């Protein structure tokens, strides 16, 4: 499998990336630091998308139902050399399904996630998967 995107920026302006039918604007200037995602936040967004995609994928494979999922990711950046050193996540799965096995789901997410495994090869990732009773 191969991936391809296109991104651009111009001097003193922000950047954008085109992915399929999506366009994502990101910050490259000091003026956009508080309003637009920076590259590190886009990276963490990619990791969150990977994990959430795998929740959907494994809900079929592990035969459980859920209404929605949400993830919070925090990262620690080192200065020298500049890099992300540690990532922590909390994944909440809103479900009433007794078949939801959070330990097995976490194991599968962490074993089969493309972005997860890419990030894990560069820094430590510590996560927790919680089942939240879904009050429909």
C-alpha positions in Angstrom: 0.0 0.0 0.0 1.3 3.5 -0.8 0.1 6.9 0.2 0.4 10.3 -1.5 -0.4 13.8 -0.4 0.4 17.3 -1.6 1.2 20.2 0.6 2.3 23.8 0.0 3.0 27.1 1.7 4.2 30.5 0.7 6.4 33.0 2.4 4.8 34.7 5.5 1.6 32.6 5.0 0.2 29.4 6.4 0.4 26.0 4.7 -2.2 23.6 3.5 -2.2 19.9 2.6 -4.5 18.2 0.1 -5.5 14.7 0.9 -8.1 13.1 -1.4 -11.0 15.5 -1.1 -9.9 17.1 2.1 -7.8 20.3 2.6 -6.2 20.9 5.9 -4.8 24.3 6.7 -1.9 24.4 9.2 0.1 27.1 10.9 3.7 28.0 9.8 3.8 31.6 11.1 4.0 33.0 14.7 0.7 34.8 14.0 -1.1 31.5 13.5 0.4 29.7 16.5 -2.8 30.0 18.6 -5.3 29.4 15.9 -4.1 26.7 13.5 -2.7 23.3 14.1 1.1 23.0 14.0 3.0 20.0 12.6 3.2 18.2 16.0 -0.5 18.6 16.5 -1.2 17.3 13.0 1.0 14.3 13.8 -1.0 13.6 17.0 -4.2 14.1 15.0 -3.0 11.4 12.6 -2.4 9.1 15.6 -5.8 9.8 17.0 -7.4 9.1 13.6 -5.5 5.8 13.4 -6.7 4.7 16.8 -10.3 5.7 16.1 -10.3 4.0 12.7 -9.2 0.9 14.4 -12.0 1.1 17.0 -14.4 1.0 14.1 -12.5 -1.8 12.3 -12.3 -4.0 15.4 -15.9 -3.4 16.4 -16.7 -5.6 13.5 -13.9 -8.1 14.0 -14.4 -8.4 17.8 -18.2 -8.2 17.4 -19.1 -5.3 19.7 -21.3 -2.3 19.3 -20.6 1.3 20.5 -22.3 4.6 20.0 -19.1 6.7 19.8 -15.5 6.9 20.9 -13.3 9.8 21.9 -9.6 10.1 22.4 -7.4 12.6 24.3 -3.7 12.6 23.4 -0.9 14.4 25.3 2.7 14.5 24.2 6.0 15.6 25.7 8.4 17.4 23.4 12.2 17.5 24.0 14.2 20.5 23.0 17.6 18.9 22.0 17.2 17.3 19.7 13.6 18.6 19.0 11.4 15.5 19.0 8.4 14.0 20.7 9.6 11.8 23.5 6.4 10.4 25.1 2.8 10.1 24.1 -0.1 9.4 26.5 -3.6 8.7 25.3 -7.0 8.0 26.9 -9.5 6.3 24.7 -13.1 6.3 25.8 -15.6 3.8 24.2 -19.2 4.6 24.8 -21.0 1.3 24.9 -23.5 -0.9 26.7 -22.2 -4.0 24.9 -21.0 -6.7 27.4 -18.9 -8.2 24.5 -16.6 -5.2 24.5 -13.2 -6.4 25.8 -11.2 -3.2 26.3 -7.9 -5.1 27.0 -8.2 -7.1 23.7 -9.3 -3.9 21.8 -6.2 -2.1 23.2 -3.9 -5.0 22.2 -5.3 -5.0 18.7 -5.1 -1.2 18.3 -1.5 -1.2 19.4 -0.5 -4.2 17.3 -2.2 -3.4 14.0 -2.3 0.5 13.8 0.0 1.8 11.0 0.5 5.2 12.5 0.6 3.8 16.0 3.4 1.4 15.1 5.3 4.2 13.3 5.1 6.5 16.3 5.9 3.7 18.7 9.2 3.1 16.9 10.3 6.6 17.6 8.9 7.3 21.2 7.1 5.7 24.1 3.3 5.5 23.9 1.3 4.8 27.0 -2.5 4.4 26.7 -5.6 3.5 28.5 -8.9 2.2 27.0 -12.0 2.8 29.1 -15.6 1.6 28.5 -18.1 4.3 29.4 -21.7 3.2 30.0 -23.7 4.7 27.1 -26.8 6.3 28.5 -28.9 6.5 25.3 
